[in-house]
Amino acid sequence: MRSHVIALCAGVVAAAGLVTAVGTAPAAAAPVCPGGGAPPRLVGTVPGAALEGLTVDGRGRLYTTDINSGRVFRLNGPGAPAIPIARVPGGSGAGALAWTPAGTLLVGYGADARVIVGDTLRHASIARLNIATRVLRPWVTGLSAANGMDVSARGNIYATNDFGNLIGRVSPTGAVQANWGALPSANGAVLGRDDRWLYVSRTFVAPGVSRISTANPRVVQNLLNLGAGDFPDGLTLDAHGRPVVPLNASGRIIRITAPGRYCVVGAGMPLSSVLSYGRGSQGFSAGRLYRAGFDGRIYEIPGGFDAGATAAFPGR
């Protein structure tokens, strides 16, 4: 999830490209979701940070990244201090987080000023972080970006770029295919439970939400169209496979209930960049929905509670 702070200040819009859409879906009027509307609860802060990545491990510990300092932080539970545990090479531009099947935490980086040129440089990289030893090792490079990222049960990694068109794929052995797929301004990345579809937000170009076939990335289904100022960002899926999406500018969190239809889970959180459910039975636990943002704050969103939902990890 590239920094929307950079984008909003610079007024940058990503280059357009060809999208194969199956069934366009205009957004309908949005009611409050059943159980939604409760005010968010502040559960963590990283002062001075612009938070970009978000995930939770099996012990209920939350991890997040700061694009400003390039640091990866861990919070051991709601209300706990943010502990810096690693820093990406170059010292800035830390992006998406995702788990490998073996439990290594992948850290995308390169979310710096170079993103303005879209897919041209292919400078973005992924590092491996051992969360036990806190040792971070650069692994692969050559991606257009890694601002959204998820990993399949077979270990294939998908990475997106909201300032360009390309979606990359990295094999378990580290082979990089920077142009695996193309969707203008794809942002965030989360795989469905069977890994057949990759769900992404479209942030700046034709804002909305799509899903992409992992068997054939030319097959792109449009799930939702939004207004030009909504800026959907790093999404997640609930226990029923429904996308839950933060809208950066308005501060709303929405759930897509059917093609072209959504309801509002929560509101009042502008600069939201990414969502994740918790994991495990303690700390940032499974079923609870968390939001991180460019304001350095982490909120629990009570209206998003879903007992069966969990943070993205391979084979979940």
N, C-alpha and C positions, 0 to 999 in steps of 0.2 A: 504494500500500500504506500505509494509515494506520498510525500507530504502534501496534503491539500493546503497547508499554510503557505508553502512555496507557490502552489498553483494559484491560489486566490490572490496573493499579493502581486504576482507577476502577470496575472491575467492570461495564463498560457492554456491553450486548448490543444489536445493531441491531434496528430494528423489522422484524417479519415481513411477508411479502407473498405474492402468488400466484406460483407457479412452475409452468410447464408442463413436466413431466419426461417424457421418453421412455425407459422402461425403467429403473427404479430399480436401483441396483447396490451392494449392501452389500459392505463390505471383507472380504476373506479374510485368513487369517493371512499374515504377510509374511516371506518368506525374504530372505536377502541376494542382491542382484543378481549375476549372473556378473561377476567382476572387481571387485565392490564390496567395501566393508568396510575399505579402507586408510585410515589416519588422514589427516585433512585437513592441508594445508600452508598456514601463514600466509604470505600474499604481500603484504599491505598493511595499514596501520592509519591511522585518522583519530582521534587522541586526543580524547575528549570528545564524539564525534559519535554520533548515532543515524542510521545509514545506511538510506535508503529506496529510492532509485532506483539502477539499475545497468545499464550497457551498455558496449560496446566499439566503437571505430571501425575503419576499414579498415587502419590502421597498427598495430593491436594496443594502442592506448592505452585505458585503462579510465576511465570516468566514473561518479561516484556523487554522491548528494545527502545532505545532513544536514538533517533536519527541525528540529533545534534552532537552528542558526545561519542556515538558509536558503541555505547555500553549495552551489555545485557544485564538486566536486574532480576533478582529473585525475591519474592515475598513469601514467607513461610506460612502465612495465614492472613485473614482479613485483619486490618489494623496494624500489621507488623511493618517494620521499616523495610524499605527497598534496599537490598544488598547488591552492590555491583559485583558480578562474578566473572565477567570477561569483557573484552573490547575488541571490535573488529579491526583488521588492518586498515591503516589510514586514519583511524580515530574519529570517523563520522560516517553517516549513511547506513547505520544498522537498520535492517528491514524486517522481513517476515521470519516467523519461526515455525518449524514443523518437526515431527518426530520420525525417525527411521524405524523399521520393524524391530531393530535390535535395541531401541531405546536411546540412541544418540540424538541430541537436539541439533537440528540444522538451523543455521543462522544465515539469512540472506543479507548481502550488503552491497553498497554502491548506490544507495538512495541519496545522492548528493546533487550538486548543481548540474552535473553532466546529464541528468535525466531530461533536461530541456530539449536535447537533440533527438529524443525518441529512441528509435531502434538503431541509430547509426553506429554508435561506439561499441556496443555489446561488451561493456566493461563490468557488468555485474557478476558477483561471485557468490558462492555458498561455502561456508565453513562448517566443520563438525565440532560440536562442543560436548565434552564429557562432563556431565553435570555433577559427577562424584568428585572428580579431580579438578574441575574448573579449567581444564586445558582446552583451548580453542585452536584448531588447526585448519588453515585454509585448505579447501578441497578442490573445487572446480571453478572455472571462470568462463567467460565468453557468452554469458546470457545477456539478453536485452535488458532484463531487470529481474529482481527477486523481491518485489514488493508485496506479492501474494504467493503463497506456497503451500502445497500439500503433497503427501506421499501415499502411494497405493500400497496394498498388502504385498505386492511383488517388489516393492522398493523403487518404483518409478516416481520421479519427482516432477511436479508441474509448477512453473513459475510464471508470473504475469507482470505486465508493464502498463500502468495507466497513462503514461505519457507517450505511448507508441501503439503498435499494432500486434507485435509478436508475443506469442506464448511459447515458452521453452519447455522442453522435457529433458531430464537427465536420467540415464539408466542407473541401475544399482552399482554398475562398475565405474560410473563417472563419465560416460560418453554424453556429450552435450549436443543437443539438437535445438539450437536457439530459435528456429523457425518451425517448430512442430505444428503450431496453429497460429491463426491470426484472427483477432477481434479488436477493433479500435477501443482503446482505453480500458481494456480488461483490468480489473482490480480485485484484490483478494483472490482466494482460491480455496475451495473446499470440495472434496470428493464425496459423492453419495456412498452409502454403506456398501454397495456392491462394486464400487469403482467404475461403473459404466459411464457416469456423467461427472464432469467437472463444472461446478457452479462458480460463477464470477459476477461481480458487479461491473457495470459500465459507468465510469465516473464522469468523464467530461464530454464524450461523444455519444449522442443519443442516450442520455442517462437512463439506467434501468438495470435489469438483472437477466442474465442468460445462463444456459447450461450447454456444455460442449461434449459431444460424444468422444470418449477416450479411444474408441475403436476407429473412428473416422472424424478427425477434428474439423472437417468441412461441414459436418452436420452440427448446426448451432440452433438451439431453440430459444426463442425470446419469451421469457416468463413475465416480464413487467416493463412497461415504459413509465418514466417519471418526468417531472418538470425539469427545465434546463438548470435551475438553481438548487437541485436537491443533493447532488454529489454523493451517491451511494458509495460506501467504502467497504472495508473488510468484513465479509459476511460469515455466518456459520449456519448449520442446519440443526433443527430440533429433532426430537426422537421420531417424528413422522416424516423426516426428510424434507421439511419445509424450510426455505431460506429465511433467516432472520438477519436483517440488514440495517446498519446505521446510516443515517442521512446526515452528512457532515455539517451542512449549512443550517438546516432547520433544527437539528438536535433531537429529531425523532428517531426511535428504533421501531422498525416495522417487521411484520411477519407476512410473507406471501401465502395466501390461503388457497388460491386457484390462479390460473393464468389471467393476468390483468387485474387481480383483486388482492387487497392486503388490508391488514388491520394494524393499529398502533399499539405496540407493547409498552412503550415508555416515551417520555419526552423531557425536554429541558436540559439536554446535554450537547450543546453545539461543540464543534471540533472533535466529534467522535471519529476515531479512525479504524477501530477493529473490535470485533466481538468474539468471545469464546465461552462455551459452557465450562463448568468445572469438571473435576475428575476425582475419583476416589470417594471415601466416606468421611474425610476430615478436611480442615482448612478450606480451600476454595473447592468445595465438594461438587460432585456430579449433580446435575439437575438445576444448578444455579447459573444464571446468565450474567456474565461480566463484560464490561465495556472499558476500553482504554482510549485515550484521546491525546490530541496535540496540546492539550492543556496540562499534561502531566498527571492527570487524575484517573483513578480506576474506580468504577462504580459497580455495585451489584444492582441488577434491574429486577425487582421482585415480580413484575408482571410477566417476565419471561421464564419463570420457573417451569421446568418440565422434568419430572422425575427420571425419565428414561434418557435424557439428553446428556451428552458428554463431550469433552474437548476432542478435537480431531486427532486421531492417531491410527496408524495402519491396522486394518482388520477389526476396527471397533464394531 
